[in-house]
Amino acid sequence: ADEMLDQQLSLQRRFEPPEDSAGRLGHVAHVAVIGQGSEQLVATVDSQLSRLLIFNVESGQCVAIGEIMEEPGEFMDPYGIAFDVTRDLYVSDSHLHRIQVYDWRGNF
């Protein structure tokens, strides 16, 4: 049997790249979250602008990494994203056919 949920959703937090970064968000499809409280991070990849964004949930601070290039640490079409238990961040690039690993601060 189908059940309907009668709940209203409210916006709790909004994340945007810093004003000095190139544009706003282009095409974001996947998000990864790790940690709690002041240690909680939200990371996403923007495939249109070929970059990785890591947000600190409490402070709202954002680290933006990457541009359209084929060099190690850069992207052509970043798509998938996931944290592991040690807070390393894995980013797949569908155009370059590779997975790159960053630490939680965004260091390659």
MODELLER restraints for C-alpha pairs under 7 A, 6 or more apart:
rsr = mdl.restraints
at = mdl.atoms
rsr.add(forms.Gaussian(group=physical.xy_distance, feature=features.Distance(at['CA:15:A'], at['CA:60:A']), mean=6.89, stdev=0.5))
rsr.add(forms.Gaussian(group=physical.xy_distance, feature=features.Distance(at['CA:16:A'], at['CA:24:A']), mean=6.98, stdev=0.5))
rsr.add(forms.Gaussian(group=physical.xy_distance, feature=features.Distance(at['CA:17:A'], at['CA:24:A']), mean=6.19, stdev=0.5))
rsr.add(forms.Gaussian(group=physical.xy_distance, feature=features.Distance(at['CA:17:A'], at['CA:62:A']), mean=6.18, stdev=0.5))
rsr.add(forms.Gaussian(group=physical.xy_distance, feature=features.Distance(at['CA:18:A'], at['CA:62:A']), mean=6.51, stdev=0.5))
rsr.add(forms.Gaussian(group=physical.xy_distance, feature=features.Distance(at['CA:25:A'], at['CA:46:A']), mean=6.64, stdev=0.5))
rsr.add(forms.Gaussian(group=physical.xy_distance, feature=features.Distance(at['CA:26:A'], at['CA:46:A']), mean=6.00, stdev=0.5))
rsr.add(forms.Gaussian(group=physical.xy_distance, feature=features.Distance(at['CA:26:A'], at['CA:48:A']), mean=5.16, stdev=0.5))
rsr.add(forms.Gaussian(group=physical.xy_distance, feature=features.Distance(at['CA:26:A'], at['CA:49:A']), mean=5.97, stdev=0.5))
rsr.add(forms.Gaussian(group=physical.xy_distance, feature=features.Distance(at['CA:27:A'], at['CA:46:A']), mean=5.23, stdev=0.5))
rsr.add(forms.Gaussian(group=physical.xy_distance, feature=features.Distance(at['CA:27:A'], at['CA:47:A']), mean=5.56, stdev=0.5))
rsr.add(forms.Gaussian(group=physical.xy_distance, feature=features.Distance(at['CA:27:A'], at['CA:48:A']), mean=5.14, stdev=0.5))
rsr.add(forms.Gaussian(group=physical.xy_distance, feature=features.Distance(at['CA:28:A'], at['CA:44:A']), mean=6.89, stdev=0.5))
rsr.add(forms.Gaussian(group=physical.xy_distance, feature=features.Distance(at['CA:28:A'], at['CA:45:A']), mean=6.07, stdev=0.5))
rsr.add(forms.Gaussian(group=physical.xy_distance, feature=features.Distance(at['CA:28:A'], at['CA:46:A']), mean=4.82, stdev=0.5))
rsr.add(forms.Gaussian(group=physical.xy_distance, feature=features.Distance(at['CA:28:A'], at['CA:47:A']), mean=6.55, stdev=0.5))
rsr.add(forms.Gaussian(group=physical.xy_distance, feature=features.Distance(at['CA:30:A'], at['CA:44:A']), mean=5.95, stdev=0.5))
rsr.add(forms.Gaussian(group=physical.xy_distance, feature=features.Distance(at['CA:30:A'], at['CA:45:A']), mean=6.79, stdev=0.5))
rsr.add(forms.Gaussian(group=physical.xy_distance, feature=features.Distance(at['CA:30:A'], at['CA:80:A']), mean=6.31, stdev=0.5))
rsr.add(forms.Gaussian(group=physical.xy_distance, feature=features.Distance(at['CA:30:A'], at['CA:81:A']), mean=6.59, stdev=0.5))
rsr.add(forms.Gaussian(group=physical.xy_distance, feature=features.Distance(at['CA:31:A'], at['CA:42:A']), mean=6.86, stdev=0.5))
rsr.add(forms.Gaussian(group=physical.xy_distance, feature=features.Distance(at['CA:31:A'], at['CA:43:A']), mean=5.71, stdev=0.5))
rsr.add(forms.Gaussian(group=physical.xy_distance, feature=features.Distance(at['CA:31:A'], at['CA:44:A']), mean=4.62, stdev=0.5))
rsr.add(forms.Gaussian(group=physical.xy_distance, feature=features.Distance(at['CA:31:A'], at['CA:81:A']), mean=6.72, stdev=0.5))
rsr.add(forms.Gaussian(group=physical.xy_distance, feature=features.Distance(at['CA:32:A'], at['CA:42:A']), mean=5.76, stdev=0.5))
rsr.add(forms.Gaussian(group=physical.xy_distance, feature=features.Distance(at['CA:32:A'], at['CA:43:A']), mean=5.18, stdev=0.5))
rsr.add(forms.Gaussian(group=physical.xy_distance, feature=features.Distance(at['CA:32:A'], at['CA:44:A']), mean=6.36, stdev=0.5))
rsr.add(forms.Gaussian(group=physical.xy_distance, feature=features.Distance(at['CA:32:A'], at['CA:81:A']), mean=6.23, stdev=0.5))
rsr.add(forms.Gaussian(group=physical.xy_distance, feature=features.Distance(at['CA:32:A'], at['CA:82:A']), mean=5.39, stdev=0.5))
rsr.add(forms.Gaussian(group=physical.xy_distance, feature=features.Distance(at['CA:32:A'], at['CA:83:A']), mean=6.54, stdev=0.5))
rsr.add(forms.Gaussian(group=physical.xy_distance, feature=features.Distance(at['CA:33:A'], at['CA:41:A']), mean=5.68, stdev=0.5))
rsr.add(forms.Gaussian(group=physical.xy_distance, feature=features.Distance(at['CA:33:A'], at['CA:42:A']), mean=4.58, stdev=0.5))
rsr.add(forms.Gaussian(group=physical.xy_distance, feature=features.Distance(at['CA:33:A'], at['CA:43:A']), mean=6.41, stdev=0.5))
rsr.add(forms.Gaussian(group=physical.xy_distance, feature=features.Distance(at['CA:34:A'], at['CA:40:A']), mean=5.62, stdev=0.5))
rsr.add(forms.Gaussian(group=physical.xy_distance, feature=features.Distance(at['CA:34:A'], at['CA:41:A']), mean=5.44, stdev=0.5))
rsr.add(forms.Gaussian(group=physical.xy_distance, feature=features.Distance(at['CA:34:A'], at['CA:42:A']), mean=6.80, stdev=0.5))
rsr.add(forms.Gaussian(group=physical.xy_distance, feature=features.Distance(at['CA:34:A'], at['CA:83:A']), mean=6.84, stdev=0.5))
rsr.add(forms.Gaussian(group=physical.xy_distance, feature=features.Distance(at['CA:35:A'], at['CA:41:A']), mean=6.30, stdev=0.5))
rsr.add(forms.Gaussian(group=physical.xy_distance, feature=features.Distance(at['CA:37:A'], at['CA:58:A']), mean=6.91, stdev=0.5))
rsr.add(forms.Gaussian(group=physical.xy_distance, feature=features.Distance(at['CA:38:A'], at['CA:58:A']), mean=5.36, stdev=0.5))
rsr.add(forms.Gaussian(group=physical.xy_distance, feature=features.Distance(at['CA:40:A'], at['CA:56:A']), mean=6.17, stdev=0.5))
rsr.add(forms.Gaussian(group=physical.xy_distance, feature=features.Distance(at['CA:40:A'], at['CA:57:A']), mean=5.62, stdev=0.5))
rsr.add(forms.Gaussian(group=physical.xy_distance, feature=features.Distance(at['CA:41:A'], at['CA:54:A']), mean=6.75, stdev=0.5))
rsr.add(forms.Gaussian(group=physical.xy_distance, feature=features.Distance(at['CA:41:A'], at['CA:55:A']), mean=5.59, stdev=0.5))
rsr.add(forms.Gaussian(group=physical.xy_distance, feature=features.Distance(at['CA:41:A'], at['CA:56:A']), mean=4.76, stdev=0.5))
rsr.add(forms.Gaussian(group=physical.xy_distance, feature=features.Distance(at['CA:41:A'], at['CA:57:A']), mean=5.63, stdev=0.5))
rsr.add(forms.Gaussian(group=physical.xy_distance, feature=features.Distance(at['CA:42:A'], at['CA:54:A']), mean=5.85, stdev=0.5))
rsr.add(forms.Gaussian(group=physical.xy_distance, feature=features.Distance(at['CA:42:A'], at['CA:55:A']), mean=5.12, stdev=0.5))
rsr.add(forms.Gaussian(group=physical.xy_distance, feature=features.Distance(at['CA:42:A'], at['CA:56:A']), mean=6.55, stdev=0.5))
rsr.add(forms.Gaussian(group=physical.xy_distance, feature=features.Distance(at['CA:42:A'], at['CA:57:A']), mean=6.65, stdev=0.5))
rsr.add(forms.Gaussian(group=physical.xy_distance, feature=features.Distance(at['CA:43:A'], at['CA:53:A']), mean=5.56, stdev=0.5))
rsr.add(forms.Gaussian(group=physical.xy_distance, feature=features.Distance(at['CA:43:A'], at['CA:54:A']), mean=4.30, stdev=0.5))
rsr.add(forms.Gaussian(group=physical.xy_distance, feature=features.Distance(at['CA:43:A'], at['CA:55:A']), mean=6.09, stdev=0.5))
rsr.add(forms.Gaussian(group=physical.xy_distance, feature=features.Distance(at['CA:44:A'], at['CA:52:A']), mean=6.03, stdev=0.5))
rsr.add(forms.Gaussian(group=physical.xy_distance, feature=features.Distance(at['CA:44:A'], at['CA:53:A']), mean=5.37, stdev=0.5))
rsr.add(forms.Gaussian(group=physical.xy_distance, feature=features.Distance(at['CA:44:A'], at['CA:54:A']), mean=6.64, stdev=0.5))
rsr.add(forms.Gaussian(group=physical.xy_distance, feature=features.Distance(at['CA:44:A'], at['CA:81:A']), mean=6.73, stdev=0.5))
rsr.add(forms.Gaussian(group=physical.xy_distance, feature=features.Distance(at['CA:45:A'], at['CA:51:A']), mean=5.83, stdev=0.5))
rsr.add(forms.Gaussian(group=physical.xy_distance, feature=features.Distance(at['CA:45:A'], at['CA:52:A']), mean=4.54, stdev=0.5))
rsr.add(forms.Gaussian(group=physical.xy_distance, feature=features.Distance(at['CA:45:A'], at['CA:53:A']), mean=6.11, stdev=0.5))
rsr.add(forms.Gaussian(group=physical.xy_distance, feature=features.Distance(at['CA:45:A'], at['CA:78:A']), mean=6.02, stdev=0.5))
rsr.add(forms.Gaussian(group=physical.xy_distance, feature=features.Distance(at['CA:45:A'], at['CA:79:A']), mean=6.34, stdev=0.5))
rsr.add(forms.Gaussian(group=physical.xy_distance, feature=features.Distance(at['CA:45:A'], at['CA:81:A']), mean=6.98, stdev=0.5))
rsr.add(forms.Gaussian(group=physical.xy_distance, feature=features.Distance(at['CA:46:A'], at['CA:52:A']), mean=6.35, stdev=0.5))
rsr.add(forms.Gaussian(group=physical.xy_distance, feature=features.Distance(at['CA:46:A'], at['CA:78:A']), mean=6.78, stdev=0.5))
rsr.add(forms.Gaussian(group=physical.xy_distance, feature=features.Distance(at['CA:47:A'], at['CA:77:A']), mean=5.05, stdev=0.5))
rsr.add(forms.Gaussian(group=physical.xy_distance, feature=features.Distance(at['CA:47:A'], at['CA:78:A']), mean=5.05, stdev=0.5))
rsr.add(forms.Gaussian(group=physical.xy_distance, feature=features.Distance(at['CA:47:A'], at['CA:79:A']), mean=6.11, stdev=0.5))
rsr.add(forms.Gaussian(group=physical.xy_distance, feature=features.Distance(at['CA:49:A'], at['CA:67:A']), mean=6.95, stdev=0.5))
rsr.add(forms.Gaussian(group=physical.xy_distance, feature=features.Distance(at['CA:50:A'], at['CA:66:A']), mean=6.34, stdev=0.5))
rsr.add(forms.Gaussian(group=physical.xy_distance, feature=features.Distance(at['CA:50:A'], at['CA:67:A']), mean=5.30, stdev=0.5))
rsr.add(forms.Gaussian(group=physical.xy_distance, feature=features.Distance(at['CA:50:A'], at['CA:68:A']), mean=5.46, stdev=0.5))
rsr.add(forms.Gaussian(group=physical.xy_distance, feature=features.Distance(at['CA:50:A'], at['CA:75:A']), mean=5.41, stdev=0.5))
rsr.add(forms.Gaussian(group=physical.xy_distance, feature=features.Distance(at['CA:50:A'], at['CA:76:A']), mean=5.77, stdev=0.5))
rsr.add(forms.Gaussian(group=physical.xy_distance, feature=features.Distance(at['CA:50:A'], at['CA:77:A']), mean=5.75, stdev=0.5))
rsr.add(forms.Gaussian(group=physical.xy_distance, feature=features.Distance(at['CA:50:A'], at['CA:78:A']), mean=6.02, stdev=0.5))
rsr.add(forms.Gaussian(group=physical.xy_distance, feature=features.Distance(at['CA:51:A'], at['CA:64:A']), mean=6.67, stdev=0.5))
rsr.add(forms.Gaussian(group=physical.xy_distance, feature=features.Distance(at['CA:51:A'], at['CA:65:A']), mean=5.40, stdev=0.5))
rsr.add(forms.Gaussian(group=physical.xy_distance, feature=features.Distance(at['CA:51:A'], at['CA:66:A']), mean=4.47, stdev=0.5))
rsr.add(forms.Gaussian(group=physical.xy_distance, feature=features.Distance(at['CA:51:A'], at['CA:67:A']), mean=5.71, stdev=0.5))
rsr.add(forms.Gaussian(group=physical.xy_distance, feature=features.Distance(at['CA:51:A'], at['CA:75:A']), mean=6.67, stdev=0.5))
rsr.add(forms.Gaussian(group=physical.xy_distance, feature=features.Distance(at['CA:52:A'], at['CA:64:A']), mean=5.74, stdev=0.5))
rsr.add(forms.Gaussian(group=physical.xy_distance, feature=features.Distance(at['CA:52:A'], at['CA:65:A']), mean=5.05, stdev=0.5))
rsr.add(forms.Gaussian(group=physical.xy_distance, feature=features.Distance(at['CA:52:A'], at['CA:66:A']), mean=6.31, stdev=0.5))
rsr.add(forms.Gaussian(group=physical.xy_distance, feature=features.Distance(at['CA:53:A'], at['CA:62:A']), mean=6.62, stdev=0.5))
rsr.add(forms.Gaussian(group=physical.xy_distance, feature=features.Distance(at['CA:53:A'], at['CA:63:A']), mean=5.66, stdev=0.5))
rsr.add(forms.Gaussian(group=physical.xy_distance, feature=features.Distance(at['CA:53:A'], at['CA:64:A']), mean=4.60, stdev=0.5))
rsr.add(forms.Gaussian(group=physical.xy_distance, feature=features.Distance(at['CA:53:A'], at['CA:65:A']), mean=6.43, stdev=0.5))
rsr.add(forms.Gaussian(group=physical.xy_distance, feature=features.Distance(at['CA:54:A'], at['CA:62:A']), mean=5.53, stdev=0.5))
rsr.add(forms.Gaussian(group=physical.xy_distance, feature=features.Distance(at['CA:54:A'], at['CA:63:A']), mean=5.16, stdev=0.5))
rsr.add(forms.Gaussian(group=physical.xy_distance, feature=features.Distance(at['CA:54:A'], at['CA:64:A']), mean=6.64, stdev=0.5))
rsr.add(forms.Gaussian(group=physical.xy_distance, feature=features.Distance(at['CA:55:A'], at['CA:61:A']), mean=5.64, stdev=0.5))
rsr.add(forms.Gaussian(group=physical.xy_distance, feature=features.Distance(at['CA:55:A'], at['CA:62:A']), mean=4.44, stdev=0.5))
rsr.add(forms.Gaussian(group=physical.xy_distance, feature=features.Distance(at['CA:55:A'], at['CA:63:A']), mean=6.56, stdev=0.5))
rsr.add(forms.Gaussian(group=physical.xy_distance, feature=features.Distance(at['CA:56:A'], at['CA:62:A']), mean=6.56, stdev=0.5))
rsr.add(forms.Gaussian(group=physical.xy_distance, feature=features.Distance(at['CA:66:A'], at['CA:73:A']), mean=6.93, stdev=0.5))
rsr.add(forms.Gaussian(group=physical.xy_distance, feature=features.Distance(at['CA:66:A'], at['CA:74:A']), mean=4.87, stdev=0.5))
rsr.add(forms.Gaussian(group=physical.xy_distance, feature=features.Distance(at['CA:66:A'], at['CA:75:A']), mean=6.25, stdev=0.5))
rsr.add(forms.Gaussian(group=physical.xy_distance, feature=features.Distance(at['CA:67:A'], at['CA:74:A']), mean=5.82, stdev=0.5))
rsr.add(forms.Gaussian(group=physical.xy_distance, feature=features.Distance(at['CA:67:A'], at['CA:75:A']), mean=6.09, stdev=0.5))
rsr.add(forms.Gaussian(group=physical.xy_distance, feature=features.Distance(at['CA:68:A'], at['CA:74:A']), mean=6.61, stdev=0.5))
rsr.add(forms.Gaussian(group=physical.xy_distance, feature=features.Distance(at['CA:68:A'], at['CA:75:A']), mean=5.37, stdev=0.5))
rsr.add(forms.Gaussian(group=physical.xy_distance, feature=features.Distance(at['CA:68:A'], at['CA:76:A']), mean=5.05, stdev=0.5))
rsr.add(forms.Gaussian(group=physical.xy_distance, feature=features.Distance(at['CA:69:A'], at['CA:75:A']), mean=5.60, stdev=0.5))
rsr.add(forms.Gaussian(group=physical.xy_distance, feature=features.Distance(at['CA:69:A'], at['CA:76:A']), mean=5.92, stdev=0.5))
rsr.add(forms.Gaussian(group=physical.xy_distance, feature=features.Distance(at['CA:70:A'], at['CA:76:A']), mean=6.54, stdev=0.5))
rsr.add(forms.Gaussian(group=physical.xy_distance, feature=features.Distance(at['CA:73:A'], at['CA:100:A']), mean=6.97, stdev=0.5))
rsr.add(forms.Gaussian(group=physical.xy_distance, feature=features.Distance(at['CA:73:A'], at['CA:108:A']), mean=5.83, stdev=0.5))
rsr.add(forms.Gaussian(group=physical.xy_distance, feature=features.Distance(at['CA:75:A'], at['CA:93:A']), mean=6.55, stdev=0.5))
rsr.add(forms.Gaussian(group=physical.xy_distance, feature=features.Distance(at['CA:76:A'], at['CA:93:A']), mean=6.77, stdev=0.5))
rsr.add(forms.Gaussian(group=physical.xy_distance, feature=features.Distance(at['CA:76:A'], at['CA:95:A']), mean=5.90, stdev=0.5))
rsr.add(forms.Gaussian(group=physical.xy_distance, feature=features.Distance(at['CA:76:A'], at['CA:96:A']), mean=6.52, stdev=0.5))
rsr.add(forms.Gaussian(group=physical.xy_distance, feature=features.Distance(at['CA:77:A'], at['CA:93:A']), mean=5.24, stdev=0.5))
rsr.add(forms.Gaussian(group=physical.xy_distance, feature=features.Distance(at['CA:77:A'], at['CA:94:A']), mean=5.67, stdev=0.5))
rsr.add(forms.Gaussian(group=physical.xy_distance, feature=features.Distance(at['CA:77:A'], at['CA:95:A']), mean=5.33, stdev=0.5))
rsr.add(forms.Gaussian(group=physical.xy_distance, feature=features.Distance(at['CA:78:A'], at['CA:91:A']), mean=6.68, stdev=0.5))
rsr.add(forms.Gaussian(group=physical.xy_distance, feature=features.Distance(at['CA:78:A'], at['CA:92:A']), mean=5.73, stdev=0.5))
rsr.add(forms.Gaussian(group=physical.xy_distance, feature=features.Distance(at['CA:78:A'], at['CA:93:A']), mean=4.16, stdev=0.5))
rsr.add(forms.Gaussian(group=physical.xy_distance, feature=features.Distance(at['CA:78:A'], at['CA:94:A']), mean=6.32, stdev=0.5))
rsr.add(forms.Gaussian(group=physical.xy_distance, feature=features.Distance(at['CA:79:A'], at['CA:92:A']), mean=5.68, stdev=0.5))
rsr.add(forms.Gaussian(group=physical.xy_distance, feature=features.Distance(at['CA:79:A'], at['CA:93:A']), mean=5.70, stdev=0.5))
rsr.add(forms.Gaussian(group=physical.xy_distance, feature=features.Distance(at['CA:79:A'], at['CA:94:A']), mean=6.36, stdev=0.5))
rsr.add(forms.Gaussian(group=physical.xy_distance, feature=features.Distance(at['CA:80:A'], at['CA:91:A']), mean=5.64, stdev=0.5))
rsr.add(forms.Gaussian(group=physical.xy_distance, feature=features.Distance(at['CA:80:A'], at['CA:92:A']), mean=4.99, stdev=0.5))
rsr.add(forms.Gaussian(group=physical.xy_distance, feature=features.Distance(at['CA:81:A'], at['CA:90:A']), mean=5.54, stdev=0.5))
rsr.add(forms.Gaussian(group=physical.xy_distance, feature=features.Distance(at['CA:81:A'], at['CA:91:A']), mean=4.65, stdev=0.5))
rsr.add(forms.Gaussian(group=physical.xy_distance, feature=features.Distance(at['CA:81:A'], at['CA:92:A']), mean=6.50, stdev=0.5))
rsr.add(forms.Gaussian(group=physical.xy_distance, feature=features.Distance(at['CA:82:A'], at['CA:89:A']), mean=5.73, stdev=0.5))
rsr.add(forms.Gaussian(group=physical.xy_distance, feature=features.Distance(at['CA:82:A'], at['CA:90:A']), mean=5.27, stdev=0.5))
rsr.add(forms.Gaussian(group=physical.xy_distance, feature=features.Distance(at['CA:82:A'], at['CA:91:A']), mean=6.88, stdev=0.5))
rsr.add(forms.Gaussian(group=physical.xy_distance, feature=features.Distance(at['CA:83:A'], at['CA:89:A']), mean=4.50, stdev=0.5))
rsr.add(forms.Gaussian(group=physical.xy_distance, feature=features.Distance(at['CA:83:A'], at['CA:90:A']), mean=6.23, stdev=0.5))
rsr.add(forms.Gaussian(group=physical.xy_distance, feature=features.Distance(at['CA:87:A'], at['CA:103:A']), mean=6.62, stdev=0.5))
rsr.add(forms.Gaussian(group=physical.xy_distance, feature=features.Distance(at['CA:87:A'], at['CA:104:A']), mean=5.55, stdev=0.5))
rsr.add(forms.Gaussian(group=physical.xy_distance, feature=features.Distance(at['CA:88:A'], at['CA:101:A']), mean=6.67, stdev=0.5))
rsr.add(forms.Gaussian(group=physical.xy_distance, feature=features.Distance(at['CA:88:A'], at['CA:102:A']), mean=5.75, stdev=0.5))
rsr.add(forms.Gaussian(group=physical.xy_distance, feature=features.Distance(at['CA:88:A'], at['CA:103:A']), mean=4.52, stdev=0.5))
rsr.add(forms.Gaussian(group=physical.xy_distance, feature=features.Distance(at['CA:88:A'], at['CA:104:A']), mean=5.58, stdev=0.5))
rsr.add(forms.Gaussian(group=physical.xy_distance, feature=features.Distance(at['CA:89:A'], at['CA:101:A']), mean=5.58, stdev=0.5))
rsr.add(forms.Gaussian(group=physical.xy_distance, feature=features.Distance(at['CA:89:A'], at['CA:102:A']), mean=5.03, stdev=0.5))
rsr.add(forms.Gaussian(group=physical.xy_distance, feature=features.Distance(at['CA:89:A'], at['CA:103:A']), mean=5.86, stdev=0.5))
rsr.add(forms.Gaussian(group=physical.xy_distance, feature=features.Distance(at['CA:89:A'], at['CA:104:A']), mean=6.26, stdev=0.5))
rsr.add(forms.Gaussian(group=physical.xy_distance, feature=features.Distance(at['CA:90:A'], at['CA:99:A']), mean=6.48, stdev=0.5))
rsr.add(forms.Gaussian(group=physical.xy_distance, feature=features.Distance(at['CA:90:A'], at['CA:100:A']), mean=5.77, stdev=0.5))
rsr.add(forms.Gaussian(group=physical.xy_distance, feature=features.Distance(at['CA:90:A'], at['CA:101:A']), mean=4.67, stdev=0.5))
rsr.add(forms.Gaussian(group=physical.xy_distance, feature=features.Distance(at['CA:90:A'], at['CA:102:A']), mean=6.51, stdev=0.5))
rsr.add(forms.Gaussian(group=physical.xy_distance, feature=features.Distance(at['CA:91:A'], at['CA:99:A']), mean=5.44, stdev=0.5))
rsr.add(forms.Gaussian(group=physical.xy_distance, feature=features.Distance(at['CA:91:A'], at['CA:100:A']), mean=5.30, stdev=0.5))
rsr.add(forms.Gaussian(group=physical.xy_distance, feature=features.Distance(at['CA:91:A'], at['CA:101:A']), mean=6.42, stdev=0.5))
rsr.add(forms.Gaussian(group=physical.xy_distance, feature=features.Distance(at['CA:92:A'], at['CA:98:A']), mean=5.85, stdev=0.5))
rsr.add(forms.Gaussian(group=physical.xy_distance, feature=features.Distance(at['CA:92:A'], at['CA:99:A']), mean=4.26, stdev=0.5))
rsr.add(forms.Gaussian(group=physical.xy_distance, feature=features.Distance(at['CA:92:A'], at['CA:100:A']), mean=6.44, stdev=0.5))
rsr.add(forms.Gaussian(group=physical.xy_distance, feature=features.Distance(at['CA:93:A'], at['CA:99:A']), mean=6.18, stdev=0.5))
rsr.add(forms.Gaussian(group=physical.xy_distance, feature=features.Distance(at['CA:101:A'], at['CA:108:A']), mean=6.41, stdev=0.5))
rsr.add(forms.Gaussian(group=physical.xy_distance, feature=features.Distance(at['CA:102:A'], at['CA:108:A']), mean=4.59, stdev=0.5))
